[in-house]
């Protein structure tokens, strides 16, 4: 139960941090929408890296677990985010939401998957299949 709560709390943080930054940076979207989108993608990448590092500190990281946890965080982001954009003041269609915002949350498992391939191995640990490619 404690593990599920930890995943959920980090999932909430993975949504809250980019949401807070987007709220503060939203005036930039009117001035330069492309810059805003790039900034938000960078915020999500940095949030993914930071939270994965904090989540797995003080213990070895099985690759499947890192990708699984990050995938749960992506789902958490969609669960927190989509209702606000679909039913809130913006009234986005599902297609527009996923095209503009929702697909960005795939960054969480993508960063975890990439990190699995570059993390240092212990001498007794076999190489990841990604490293052998």
NORRAHU-V701385 format. One record per residue. N is the residue number from 1. RES is the residue in one small letter. PSI is psi in radians with two decimals (none if undefined). NEAR is the number of other ideal C-beta (glycine too) atoms within 12 Angstrom. Layout:
n:N res:RES psi:PSI near:NEAR
n:N res:RES psi:PSI near:NEAR
This chain:
n:1 res:x psi:-0.70 near:7
n:2 res:x psi:-0.64 near:8
n:3 res:x psi:-0.75 near:15
n:4 res:x psi:-0.69 near:13
n:5 res:x psi:-0.71 near:11
n:6 res:x psi:-0.77 near:20
n:7 res:x psi:-0.76 near:29
n:8 res:x psi:-0.76 near:22
n:9 res:x psi:-0.79 near:21
n:10 res:x psi:-0.59 near:33
n:11 res:x psi:-0.73 near:32
n:12 res:x psi:-0.77 near:25
n:13 res:x psi:-0.62 near:26
n:14 res:x psi:-0.39 near:45
n:15 res:x psi:-0.75 near:36
n:16 res:x psi:-0.75 near:22
n:17 res:x psi:-0.95 near:29
n:18 res:x psi:-0.60 near:34
n:19 res:x psi:-0.79 near:27
n:20 res:x psi:-0.76 near:17
n:21 res:x psi:-0.74 near:21
n:22 res:x psi:-0.62 near:29
n:23 res:x psi:-0.78 near:17
n:24 res:x psi:-0.61 near:16
n:25 res:x psi:-0.01 near:23
n:26 res:x psi:-0.64 near:18
n:27 res:x psi:-0.49 near:13
n:28 res:x psi:-0.52 near:19
n:29 res:x psi:-0.63 near:21
n:30 res:x psi:-0.58 near:10
n:31 res:x psi:-0.73 near:12
n:32 res:x psi:1.59 near:13
n:33 res:x psi:-0.67 near:16
n:34 res:x psi:-0.71 near:12
n:35 res:x psi:-0.72 near:16
n:36 res:x psi:-0.82 near:24
n:37 res:x psi:-0.72 near:22
n:38 res:x psi:-0.78 near:17
n:39 res:x psi:-0.77 near:24
n:40 res:x psi:-0.62 near:31
n:41 res:x psi:-0.72 near:26
n:42 res:x psi:-0.69 near:21
n:43 res:x psi:-0.73 near:29
n:44 res:x psi:-0.73 near:37
n:45 res:x psi:-0.82 near:28
n:46 res:x psi:-0.68 near:21
n:47 res:x psi:-0.75 near:37
n:48 res:x psi:-0.85 near:41
n:49 res:x psi:-0.80 near:26
n:50 res:x psi:-0.84 near:22
n:51 res:x psi:-0.66 near:39
n:52 res:x psi:-0.74 near:37
n:53 res:x psi:-0.78 near:21
n:54 res:x psi:-0.71 near:20
n:55 res:x psi:-0.70 near:32
n:56 res:x psi:0.27 near:27
n:57 res:x psi:2.63 near:13
n:58 res:x psi:0.30 near:8
n:59 res:x psi:2.73 near:12
n:60 res:x psi:2.66 near:16
n:61 res:x psi:1.84 near:28
n:62 res:x psi:2.32 near:17
n:63 res:x psi:-0.76 near:29
n:64 res:x psi:-0.61 near:17
n:65 res:x psi:-0.72 near:22
n:66 res:x psi:-0.80 near:37
n:67 res:x psi:-0.70 near:29
n:68 res:x psi:-0.79 near:24
n:69 res:x psi:-0.77 near:37
n:70 res:x psi:-0.60 near:41
n:71 res:x psi:-0.68 near:28
n:72 res:x psi:-0.71 near:31
n:73 res:x psi:-0.70 near:42
n:74 res:x psi:-0.75 near:36
n:75 res:x psi:-0.73 near:25
n:76 res:x psi:-0.78 near:28
n:77 res:x psi:-0.76 near:39
n:78 res:x psi:-0.69 near:28
n:79 res:x psi:-0.65 near:20
n:80 res:x psi:-0.65 near:26
n:81 res:x psi:-0.87 near:34
n:82 res:x psi:-0.82 near:26
n:83 res:x psi:-0.61 near:17
n:84 res:x psi:-0.67 near:22
n:85 res:x psi:-0.50 near:26
n:86 res:x psi:-0.66 near:21
n:87 res:x psi:-0.11 near:14
n:88 res:x psi:-2.80 near:13
n:89 res:x psi:-0.40 near:8
n:90 res:x psi:-0.45 near:18
n:91 res:x psi:0.95 near:13
n:92 res:x psi:2.51 near:21
n:93 res:x psi:2.83 near:16
n:94 res:x psi:-0.75 near:18
n:95 res:x psi:-0.76 near:13
n:96 res:x psi:-0.73 near:16
n:97 res:x psi:-0.87 near:25
n:98 res:x psi:-0.57 near:19
n:99 res:x psi:-0.67 near:14
n:100 res:x psi:-0.58 near:24
n:101 res:x psi:-0.92 near:34
n:102 res:x psi:-0.70 near:27
n:103 res:x psi:-0.41 near:23
n:104 res:x psi:-0.47 near:34
n:105 res:x psi:-0.20 near:37
n:106 res:x psi:-0.18 near:25
n:107 res:x psi:-0.62 near:32
n:108 res:x psi:-0.99 near:43
n:109 res:x psi:-0.49 near:31
n:110 res:x psi:-0.76 near:26
n:111 res:x psi:-0.74 near:34
n:112 res:x psi:-0.76 near:37
n:113 res:x psi:-0.74 near:27
n:114 res:x psi:-0.70 near:23
n:115 res:x psi:-0.59 near:31
n:116 res:x psi:-0.65 near:31
n:117 res:x psi:-0.35 near:21
n:118 res:x psi:-0.08 near:18
n:119 res:x psi:2.58 near:23
n:120 res:x psi:2.47 near:14
n:121 res:x psi:2.64 near:18
n:122 res:x psi:2.60 near:12
n:123 res:x psi:-0.56 near:7
n:124 res:x psi:-0.03 near:7
n:125 res:x psi:2.27 near:15
n:126 res:x psi:2.73 near:11
n:127 res:x psi:2.53 near:18
n:128 res:x psi:2.58 near:24
n:129 res:x psi:-0.49 near:12
n:130 res:x psi:-0.56 near:19
n:131 res:x psi:-0.58 near:17
n:132 res:x psi:-0.28 near:9
n:133 res:x psi:none near:7
